Structure formats: structure tokens, C-alpha cells
Amino acid sequence: MSPFAEAAVLPAMPPSVHINAGPLGELSVGGILSVNGRAQSNRYDASGPAGKYFSANVTDGLVSVAKTHGLIQFYLEAGAIIYMV
């Protein structure tokens, strides 16, 4: 396998946090964010990112909530892809 193909593999999600949700029992909550940024030294007067020396934004987000024990079990996952200029 080429080194370029290996570099494209995303890391696993970090471990979940366990929260006591009262009558629901223990919930596992996890998530991940993807952030990108840019810096430039030759700024010119314009609106938007072109007029800034540095800009950053959140590009992707994912949150998961799971209950894996007891009579009622569930897994919820929500995510968003955000495009900002």
C-alpha cells in the first residue's frame, strides 16, 4: 500500500463519556469535530476570508448517544457538514 493511501485513513473516535441520566440509566455520549484553518501573510482589502490574516471554522461534527443496557436500549447519531467561506 502506498504511504498516500495510509495517510487518508481517519483515526477512531475518542472514548465515550458515561453520564448518569437518572431514570434512563447510564448513557454513553461521544463526538468528534473536524476543524480547518488557514493563514496568509499577503492580505488584501476584501470582504470574507480574503481580507483576513487568519481564519478557521468547524467543517464537520458528529455526536452519538447510546444506552446499551437494560430493557430499553437505543443508539442516536447526529451529524452535520458545514460549509463556510
Buried (B, 14 or more C-beta within 10 A) or exposed (E): EEEEEEEEEEEEEEEBEEEEEEEEBEBBBBBBEEEEEEEEEEEEEEEEBEEBEEBEBEBEBBBBBBBEEEEEEEEEEEEEEEEEE
